[in-house]
Amino acid sequence: VKFVLDESLSEAQRLMTDVFGNYVVQKLLEHGGTDAIRAILDELRGRMLTLSLHMYGCRVVQKALEVLGSEERAMLVEELNGHVLKCIKDQNGNHVIQKSVELVDADRVQFVVDAITGQAVVLAEHSYGCRVVQRILEYGAEHQKAPIRHEIMSNIRELIQ
């Protein structure tokens, strides 16, 4: 594993966005141990938006969110602050936002809820946005769900047409 890790890390950025290489990085996250996770975390820092919007990079990001500790998850996801709607409306990025809402402590993804508030009806009708709205309603804290529910219920006639 050490040899694979060393060789893979020298090409980590390329592997993360490669059709086959992304699986190597995912397996290193799953089975490579603490050193592999730490090294891959370093490679993810500062690149979350780019990787989240990438067809294969978003899969590595999601796997990282699954295996990292809560503080590391929150730190990485914070990089998406200011880019939430862009990610939600993207075929790849929406999966990262969904995973973030599912796995990161609710108070640490408040910025996602803030971005959606006032946009919930439009997003509920969007092919990707509806999934993120659903995740907030499933995993959000009650104070996060309430304004989203209110916004949707206040516009229910528009939504059912």
VOPAGU-2260 file (C-alpha; in pm, 1 decimal, decimal comma):
REM VOPAGU-2260
SITE   aa  ch    i         X         Y         Z
SITE  VAL   A    0       0,0       0,0       0,0
SITE  LYS   A    1     288,6     237,9      79,9
SITE  PHE   A    2     429,3     204,6    -273,6
SITE  VAL   A    3      85,4     257,4    -431,5
SITE  LEU   A    4      23,5     554,6    -203,7
SITE  ASP   A    5     357,5     718,2    -284,1
SITE  GLU   A    6     316,3     667,3    -658,4
SITE  SER   A    7     -47,7     776,5    -654,5
SITE  LEU   A    8      13,4    1092,6    -455,8
SITE  SER   A    9     267,3    1216,8    -704,6
SITE  GLU   A   10     -15,9    1208,8    -960,7
SITE  ALA   A   11    -307,3    1273,4    -723,5
SITE  GLN   A   12    -458,1    1568,8    -907,6
SITE  ARG   A   13    -456,0    1385,2   -1239,3
SITE  LEU   A   14    -588,9    1064,5   -1083,3
SITE  MET   A   15    -876,4    1240,7    -907,7
SITE  THR   A   16   -1014,7    1358,2   -1240,3
SITE  ASP   A   17    -936,6    1047,3   -1442,0
SITE  VAL   A   18   -1204,4     798,2   -1549,8
SITE  PHE   A   19   -1013,6     511,9   -1382,1
SITE  GLY   A   20    -775,6     698,5   -1154,0
SITE  ASN   A   21   -1055,3     835,2    -937,6
SITE  TYR   A   22   -1123,9     478,5    -824,5
SITE  VAL   A   23    -761,5     441,0    -713,8
SITE  VAL   A   24    -792,5     752,5    -498,9
SITE  GLN   A   25   -1126,3     635,0    -358,2
SITE  LYS   A   26    -975,1     297,8    -264,1
SITE  LEU   A   27    -679,8     471,8     -98,7
SITE  LEU   A   28    -927,5     674,3     106,3
SITE  GLU   A   29   -1108,3     355,6     206,5
SITE  HIS   A   30    -813,8     124,4     268,1
SITE  GLY   A   31    -495,9     332,8     270,7
SITE  GLY   A   32    -504,3     424,3     636,9
SITE  THR   A   33    -440,1     749,8     816,8
SITE  ASP   A   34    -137,8     851,7     608,9
SITE  ALA   A   35    -329,3     812,8     283,8
SITE  ILE   A   36    -629,9    1003,9     414,3
SITE  ARG   A   37    -411,5    1287,2     542,6
SITE  ALA   A   38    -219,1    1310,4     215,2
SITE  ILE   A   39    -535,1    1308,4       2,7
SITE  LEU   A   40    -694,5    1565,7     231,8
SITE  ASP   A   41    -397,3    1792,2     160,4
SITE  GLU   A   42    -456,9    1744,2    -212,7
SITE  LEU   A   43    -826,5    1830,4    -178,1
SITE  ARG   A   44    -766,2    2155,2      12,0
SITE  GLY   A   45    -813,6    2455,7    -211,4
SITE  ARG   A   46    -956,7    2245,2    -493,0
SITE  MET   A   47   -1302,1    2158,2    -364,9
SITE  LEU   A   48   -1499,2    2366,8    -611,9
SITE  THR   A   49   -1307,7    2247,9    -917,7
SITE  LEU   A   50   -1324,1    1883,2    -810,3
SITE  SER   A   51   -1689,2    1905,9    -705,2
SITE  LEU   A   52   -1787,1    2023,4   -1052,1
SITE  HIS   A   53   -1585,2    1751,6   -1224,5
SITE  MET   A   54   -1744,9    1424,0   -1339,2
SITE  TYR   A   55   -1485,5    1207,5   -1163,2
SITE  GLY   A   56   -1350,4    1452,2    -908,3
SITE  CYS   A   57   -1690,5    1478,8    -741,5
SITE  ARG   A   58   -1676,5    1105,4    -666,1
SITE  VAL   A   59   -1343,8    1145,7    -485,9
SITE  VAL   A   60   -1483,1    1439,7    -288,7
SITE  GLN   A   61   -1788,9    1239,2    -184,5
SITE  LYS   A   62   -1573,6     944,9     -73,0
SITE  ALA   A   63   -1349,3    1181,0     122,7
SITE  LEU   A   64   -1652,6    1325,4     300,3
SITE  GLU   A   65   -1754,4     971,9     395,6
SITE  VAL   A   66   -1419,6     876,5     550,3
SITE  LEU   A   67   -1296,7    1203,1     702,6
SITE  GLY   A   68   -1363,2    1317,4    1056,1
SITE  SER   A   69   -1626,3    1582,2    1121,5
SITE  GLU   A   70   -1379,7    1871,7    1149,8
SITE  GLU   A   71   -1202,5    1785,8     824,4
SITE  ARG   A   72   -1537,1    1742,8     646,8
SITE  ALA   A   73   -1656,0    2081,9     763,8
SITE  MET   A   74   -1327,1    2247,0     664,5
SITE  LEU   A   75   -1344,2    2110,3     309,4
SITE  VAL   A   76   -1712,8    2185,8     261,9
SITE  GLU   A   77   -1657,8    2543,7     378,6
SITE  GLU   A   78   -1463,1    2595,9      55,0
SITE  LEU   A   79   -1796,3    2571,4    -128,7
SITE  ASN   A   80   -1939,2    2867,7      61,2
SITE  GLY   A   81   -2030,5    3129,2    -197,9
SITE  HIS   A   82   -2062,7    2865,7    -469,9
SITE  VAL   A   83   -2360,4    2668,1    -341,8
SITE  LEU   A   84   -2608,8    2754,1    -616,3
SITE  LYS   A   85   -2348,2    2689,6    -885,0
SITE  CYS   A   86   -2287,3    2344,9    -736,0
SITE  ILE   A   87   -2655,9    2268,9    -687,0
SITE  LYS   A   88   -2732,0    2343,1   -1051,1
SITE  ASP   A   89   -2440,6    2132,5   -1173,8
SITE  GLN   A   90   -2486,4    1764,6   -1263,1
SITE  ASN   A   91   -2181,2    1671,7   -1053,3
SITE  GLY   A   92   -2168,8    1942,3    -789,1
SITE  ASN   A   93   -2519,4    1872,9    -663,9
SITE  HIS   A   94   -2405,0    1531,7    -541,1
SITE  VAL   A   95   -2131,9    1694,2    -330,9
SITE  ILE   A   96   -2379,7    1940,3    -177,9
SITE  GLN   A   97   -2619,3    1653,6    -103,2
SITE  LYS   A   98   -2341,9    1452,1      62,7
SITE  SER   A   99   -2234,6    1759,8     258,1
SITE  VAL   A  100   -2584,5    1817,5     394,8
SITE  GLU   A  101   -2608,1    1449,3     480,9
SITE  LEU   A  102   -2270,8    1411,3     657,5
SITE  VAL   A  103   -2156,3    1750,0     789,9
SITE  ASP   A  104   -2293,9    1884,0    1117,7
SITE  ALA   A  105   -2602,9    2093,5    1044,0
SITE  ASP   A  106   -2458,4    2412,5    1193,2
SITE  ARG   A  107   -2152,9    2383,0     966,4
SITE  VAL   A  108   -2365,4    2373,4     648,7
SITE  GLN   A  109   -2587,3    2666,5     741,8
SITE  PHE   A  110   -2439,3    2849,5     443,0
SITE  VAL   A  111   -2607,5    2590,1     217,3
SITE  VAL   A  112   -2944,6    2657,6     380,2
SITE  ASP   A  113   -2884,5    3032,7     352,8
SITE  ALA   A  114   -2816,2    2999,2     -20,0
SITE  ILE   A  115   -3134,8    2800,1     -72,0
SITE  THR   A  116   -3360,6    3022,6     137,7
SITE  GLY   A  117   -3556,3    3239,9    -100,8
SITE  GLN   A  118   -3476,0    2998,3    -384,3
SITE  ALA   A  119   -3644,6    2685,9    -250,4
SITE  VAL   A  120   -3938,9    2692,0    -491,6
SITE  VAL   A  121   -3720,2    2738,9    -799,1
SITE  LEU   A  122   -3480,7    2470,7    -674,9
SITE  ALA   A  123   -3765,6    2233,1    -589,4
SITE  GLU   A  124   -3856,9    2241,7    -958,2
SITE  HIS   A  125   -3496,7    2199,2   -1075,3
SITE  SER   A  126   -3382,0    1848,5   -1171,6
SITE  TYR   A  127   -3080,1    1866,6    -939,3
SITE  GLY   A  128   -3193,4    2133,0    -695,5
SITE  CYS   A  129   -3490,4    1926,4    -580,8
SITE  ARG   A  130   -3248,9    1664,1    -447,8
SITE  VAL   A  131   -3062,9    1915,7    -232,6
SITE  VAL   A  132   -3388,1    2060,1     -97,4
SITE  GLN   A  133   -3491,7    1706,3     -12,0
SITE  ARG   A  134   -3164,1    1639,8     174,3
SITE  ILE   A  135   -3208,1    1953,8     382,8
SITE  LEU   A  136   -3557,9    1842,8     474,1
SITE  GLU   A  137   -3419,2    1498,9     565,6
SITE  TYR   A  138   -3098,2    1591,5     749,2
SITE  GLY   A  139   -3121,4    1958,4     845,9
SITE  ALA   A  140   -3186,3    2088,0    1195,0
SITE  GLU   A  141   -3544,9    2193,0    1262,3
SITE  HIS   A  142   -3454,0    2564,4    1245,0
SITE  GLN   A  143   -3308,4    2497,6     897,2
SITE  LYS   A  144   -3602,7    2295,6     771,5
SITE  ALA   A  145   -3873,2    2536,6     888,5
SITE  PRO   A  146   -3806,1    2827,4     646,3
SITE  ILE   A  147   -3762,5    2586,5     353,8
SITE  ARG   A  148   -4088,8    2409,1     438,8
SITE  HIS   A  149   -4265,5    2742,4     478,5
SITE  GLU   A  150   -4138,1    2865,4     144,1
SITE  ILE   A  151   -4250,2    2548,7     -31,6
SITE  MET   A  152   -4587,8    2529,9     140,2
SITE  SER   A  153   -4655,2    2898,9      70,9
SITE  ASN   A  154   -4611,5    2824,5    -299,0
SITE  ILE   A  155   -4772,0    2482,1    -310,4
SITE  ARG   A  156   -5031,4    2579,5    -575,8
SITE  GLU   A  157   -4753,4    2692,6    -810,0
SITE  LEU   A  158   -4561,2    2371,5    -746,6
SITE  ILE   A  159   -4848,6    2131,3    -813,6
SITE  GLN   A  160   -4944,5    2284,9   -1148,0
